[in-house]
Amino acid sequence: MKEQQIFIGGVWRCGGGAPMQSIFPADGSVNATLNAASLSDLEEAVASGERAWRNPGWRNMLPHQRAQILHRVADLIEARLDELAQLQSRDNGKPLAETRGLVMSAAGTARYFAAACELLEGELPTPRQPHLLTFSRYEPLGVVAAITPWNSPIASEMQKVAPAIAAGNAVILKPAEATPLMALELARLFEQAGLPAGLLSVLPGKGSIIGDALARHPQVRKISFTGGTVTGRYLAHVAAEKLIPASLELGGKSPTIVLEDADIELAARGICYGIFSSGGQACIAGSRLFIQQQVYPVLMARLLELTRALRIGHPFAAGTHIGPLISAQHRQSVMEYVQLAQREGGTLLCGGEIPADPTLAAGSYFQPTIIEGLNNQTRVCQEEIFGPVLVAMPFSDEADLIRQANDSIYGLAAGIWTRDTGRALRLSEQLEAGTVWINTYKVFSVSTPFGGFKQSGLGREKGIQGLKAWMQQKSIYLATGNGMNHWCD
Ligand code: ADP
């Protein structure tokens, strides 16, 4: 167990706030103890961020030099892949195979925004008047806030920090209470890669204290948040009061649709991965399954077979599919949803319990669970559970399917399984979701915008647009002729 320092304005030191711990969800042991950031730590981080982003050495740094820092971060991540994956697994209990993928994706994100920063172009519109040249350039916002959840820290943190830095801002990162270690390690990587001091500070601590103060700070010019819809709505109010942009990546209750002509094996495996990987602790988890009546029995039989064979185990054990949930408290909330499903008339087809294996007793493990017999109006189908719980529902009529799939406050993602691509594309146009996967699920490309419809969020991350979202445009008018103004003649 080590005493962890935090990173403020380029300096490693003990936080001035309350003591906190990072706990390994597999056995409840303490990974590290640390002190949260205090409000005066926040002031220091903002002040040094202000100095750092305004410094001409940074403002005038050539794009390829800025890109080089991000490439070096990616190099360091790739060189330390296993170690970083272990750290991430210790912080949140995800199996190593998954955290390795997340670590690699973080390196890819750093490289993408390195390239994007070199390719960024201003705009040169054709002016509507003669003797004028107008152009629009992108400038950084200043000191910006990134607030992240515990489920995929390295990926979600890089998704914010890399474009924010590429855009020329100073970032203050507030990681989730449960997972401070990865964010702090990320700061170390940026420091080693040569990022000037003050451009990145990491302030662990409670959302309601340090996260709130960060978002409200008058000098913070953007809030980029990934987390629950309730907190997201609150932060949208904070941003509205300050009139600053807010990018919100929130919850989901994503429908997965199996049409009668689907490749059953492909669909069953994709659905299994879409809901049960990460123990269902993913905003994009495909938690509502709509199956066309004709293939309901065959699809369900295969899905149950695959689910029952999933290996629940220690995050570091080879072949583990499902590690522990983030905490015993979170597992309790998932279990209560399973009990609610039964009270709402659902039938438990598999899972629903804490695994009996005594070697898993110290961790917050939970079995992958499939329920049928509920309708889409039930609470279990409307509320985000954020755990390994899937509800299967048959459908016969396509119009009814679309109505039910869209009958949700959320609109993050959807999946369609069919051999009829034209039909899939037509359906995809009718689904209210920021991402639609066809014959695949939960795969990502950093060049493709990601974000939610409805209460799943505001704004998009990734892609070139994901870089511009950390900038503001300045339009410049240059008179190219003798544009004497005769108004005061
Ligand atoms: P989750 O359910 O994923 O924990 P939260 O929305 O509670 O979702 O948390 C996501 C992130 O938001 C965490 O870093 C958390 O500390 C932070 N957070 C929670 N409440 C606030 C708040 N009032 N202001 C700013 N950040 C907050």
Residues whose N, C-alpha, C, O or C-beta is under 5 A from the ligand:
A	BS01	ADP	I147 T148 P149 W150 K174 P175 A176 E177 G205 K206 G207 S208 G211 D212 T226 G227 G228 T231
